[in-house]
């Protein structure tokens, strides 16, 4: 007797329509935030660009701040995807860390000057119930690259993984906070020099590689 295959039910036409409208709102908001700034953008402008009625916006997001919350989640997802993309490349911990810092800075600056304001708004989100969760997710992302280097025996002896994570994540945060607050902060240059400094500082005489089976 042939086995019955269990598949996920296809979303209804109504659900597909809801998701399509939500995606249009997010795309419209991101474009406006990047071109004219978060504070200067109104819900009316987002609705107009998304080609929806003003009231329809609130069927999807209670406020502009909640819309920003979802865009922040998407930005974090982009960071995690970047981490995994870098990890798949051949190379050492130093090469991976430099690539991650430099690509993160490049993507931010390439978005234009309004990205600075948008990133600042994302960092200042008034959602204390999710702030700790976001921090943990960022730490886990960077920790994965550090675990690769630790397993390969690339770090100085006696440095705990939690300490390595604190140093790298703290540097990454400080770099972007400085870019948000100082107009003349050279993000790309600092990202490259910071990553190289971290790599030079953390990498020492090679120690035996850790077995991934333990």
Buried (B, 14 or more C-beta within 10 A) or exposed (E): EEEEEEEEEEEEEEEEEBEEBBEBBBEBBBBBBBEEBBEEBEBEBBBBBBEBEEEEBEEBBEEBEBBBBBBBBEBBEEBBEBBEEBBEEEEBBBBBBBBBBBBBBBBBBEBEEBBBBBBBBBBEBEEEEEEEEBEEBBBEBBBBBBBBBBBBEBBEEEBEEEEBBEBBBEBBEEBBBEBBEEEEBBBBEBBBBBBBEBBEEBBEEEBEEEEEEE
